[in-house]
């Protein structure tokens, strides 16, 4: 039995389809993360509640429930985020929260601590500030 080789055009169509699918998925992730939102409230020093009611845990911020540092971190977040646009960058169901960006950030991939996303060079990573207050106090 003779096995037919796939035609080159079918291979090219397959590669093109794969590229389109990846671009759609990648573009959706950028769009999903690039929408500014506001907070409804701060639940505690490591959890905020968005205007749509969704609870978001802050990546890298670990608080001891009921502690004085937790209360200080919560108050800090309330003051910092009240009425301001924030942008969320998700990783493993946790989020990094950016505030004060000069334009809509482009989260092309998850950045390290030393890099800021495009469009947020002047912005502040809220998680770093909250973790610092929670660990050191004010």
N, C-alpha and C positions, 0 to 999 in steps of 0.2 A: 504494500500500500504506500502510495506516494504522499508525503506531507507537503501541503502548499505553504509557501512562505507568504507572510502578510505583505501586502503592497506598501510601498513607502508612503503613499498618501494616507493610508489608514494609521500608520504610526505617527505621522505628523498631526493628523486630526486628534489622535489620542493625547499627544503631548500638549497641543493647543487647548484641548478641553481641560486637562489637568491644570494648566496655567490659569485659565479663566476661573476655575473653581477655587484655587488658592487665592487669587486676587479678590474674589467675592468674600471669602472667609476673612482674609486679612483686612480688607476694607471695612467689613462689618465690625470687627474688633476695634479699629480706629474710631469708627463712628460711635460705637457703643460707649467707649471710654471718653470720647471728646465732647460729650454734652455737658454743659455746666448745669449744676443743680444747687439747691440750697438745703440747709438742714431745718428740720422741724424742732429738734431738741437734742440734747446730749444726755445719753442714758447714764454713762459713767465715764471714767477717765480713759477707757479704751473702746467705747462704743458710741456711735452717733446714729440718730434716726433721721433719715432723709425726708424731704417734703412729701414724697409719695408714701411714706410710712415704712419703708424698708430699713431694717437694722443693718449697720455696717460696722464690722470690727476692724480696728486699725492695726495694720501690720507692724510688728515690732514694739508695740506698746502693751505691757503686761502690768495690770494693776492688782493690788490686794483689795478686795471688796471691803468697804467700811473703813479703810485707812484714811489718815489725814492727807497723805500724798494723793490718793485717789480723788478726794474732794477738791484739792487744789488743782489737779489736772483737769477735772471736770469743769471747774470755774474758768480756767484758762481757755479751754476749748469753746465754752459758751461765749466768752468775750471775743475771741479771735474769729469765730465762724459766723456769728450772728448777722444775718442779712447779707452775707457775702456769697458770691459765686464760688463754688468749689468744683474741682474736677477729680474724678476717682480713677485710679489705676489698679486693677484687680490682679491678684495672684493668690491661688489656692484658697479662694473664698474669703480672703482678707483684702483690705484695700490700703493703698497709699493715697493720702488726701493732699491735693495741691490747692493753694489759695494765692491770690495776688498775681496770677499769670497775666502777661501783657496781651495775649490773644489765646485762641483755643489751642491747647496743647495737642501735639500729635504723639500718641503713645504707640510708636512703631513696634516696640518690644519692651520688656521690663528692664528699666534702667537700673544701674547700680547706684549706690549712695552718692558717688562723686559726679554723676551725670544727671542733667536735668533734661526733660523732654523738650522737643522743639516747640516754641511758642510759650515756654514757661521759664525762660532764663532768669527773669526777675522774680519769679514766684517762690513760694516758701513751701517746703514739705512739712506739713503739720505733724506728721508722725514723729519726726526727729525732735521737734520742740516738745511735744507731749511726753515722749520717752525721757527726755532730759529733765523736765519738771518732775515727772514721776520718780525718777531715780535720785535726783539731787534736792528736790524741793525748791522753794523760791527764796 
